[in-house]
Amino acid sequence: MAIAWTSDATPAGYALMQGQLFDKSAYPLLAIAY
């Protein structure tokens, strides 16, 4: 689930998503969603 966040610092347990590539084997559920 994407959450709008207006700070440069992300809370623990979250990832800052800026359209960058990510390791699909490290984040398989994220790869399914996106």
C-alpha positions, 0 to 999 in steps of 0.5 A: 500500500502506498502512503503519501508522505511529505517528509524526506525521513521515512518511518521505520519499516517503510520504504521511500518509493520514488520510481526507482528499481528494487530487488524483486527477490528481496521484496516479492510481495512488493513486486506482485503489487507493483 
